[in-house]
Amino acid sequence: MPRPLTVNTLVLGQADLVYAFELPSPADRQRVADNIGWDNVSFTEGMKLLKPHEYLRFDANEPKPESDDPEDDDRLLHMPALPPDEVAAVLRWAKGDTRRPDPQPRPRARA
């Protein structure tokens, strides 16, 4: 999508899922963090930990934890990059290969 700074706040504020890849602009990170209701400092820290093709996923459908411990909050997760063989299988399928890619379960990591 376009830069978060130029997107209507309702787009982020009403989204159930937000996928955030590298956001080098502090204003863009602030905009996303504000609109998903996340602390900008921890959101930025999560962004800085991203390696190539990794991303942060915010899921507004996950319940807020009852405790104040950020480790208990599964709404924002650091997601690993897809394995190269999985990407290759999807690309083959997109080009007409009739064998459907067999997605493997992906590990979850906290943001």
Residue pairs with C-beta under 8 A, 6 or more apart in sequence:
1 7
1 11
3 25
3 28
4 12
4 23
4 28
4 31
4 32
4 35
5 25
5 27
5 28
5 31
7 31
9 31
9 35
12 18
12 31
12 32
12 35
12 36
13 35
13 36
15 60
16 59
16 60
16 61
17 57
17 58
17 59
17 60
17 61
18 32
18 36
18 57
18 58
18 60
19 55
19 56
19 57
20 32
20 47
20 55
20 56
20 57
20 58
21 50
21 55
22 47
22 50
23 29
23 32
23 47
26 44
29 40
29 43
29 44
29 47
30 40
32 38
32 43
33 39
33 40
33 43
33 44
34 40
36 58
36 60
36 76
38 58
38 76
42 70
42 111
43 56
43 76
43 111
46 56
46 76
46 78
46 111
47 56
49 78
49 111
50 56
50 78
51 81
52 81
53 81
53 82
54 78
54 79
54 80
54 81
55 79
56 76
56 77
56 78
56 79
56 111
57 76
57 77
57 79
58 75
58 76
59 74
59 75
59 76
59 77
60 75
62 74
62 75
64 73
64 75
65 72
65 73
65 74
66 72
71 110
74 108
74 110
76 111
77 108
77 109
77 110
77 111
78 109
78 110
78 111
79 106
79 108
79 109
80 106
80 107
80 109
82 106
83 104
86 101
86 103
86 104
89 101
89 102
90 101
92 99
92 101
93 99
93 100
93 101
